[in-house]
Amino acid sequence: METRVLLLTYQECDARYGLGRTELRQFVELGLLRPAPAPTLSK
């Protein structure tokens, strides 16, 4: 079974799913989500 990884920002989670930073941090603490490093911006 293939594992899919989806990277979303806090703002995207809030806009798409109505989840704020507090809820997302709780999900991380529970092991349901994993934080990822911020993407680098290229000019």
N, C-alpha and C positions, 0 to 999 in steps of 0.2 A: 504494500500500500504506500503510495507516494504522499509525503508530507508537504503541504503547501504553506508558504510563509507569506504573510501579508504585512507590509510596513505602512503604518498610518501615523500621522502626527496627532497630538492632542486636539488640535483644531479640527482635523478631519473626523475624529471620533465624536467630538461634540456636535458638529454639523450633521453628520450622517446618522448617528445613533443616539444622540442626546446624552452622551456620557461625559461628565466633567472630569477634571484632574483628580478630584478626591476619589471618585469611583474607580478610575483607572489605576490609581496608586493602590487601592484596596485589591484590585484584581492581580496586580503584580505581587503584592504581599501574599496572596493566596496561591500564587503559582499558576494562575490562569493565563496571564500574559507575561511577556518577557520584554524588558526595555531594550531598545537598539540605539546605537550611537547616532547622533544627528548627522545627516548627510552633508557632505562638503559641497559648497557652492562654487562653481567654476565661472570665471569671467571670460 
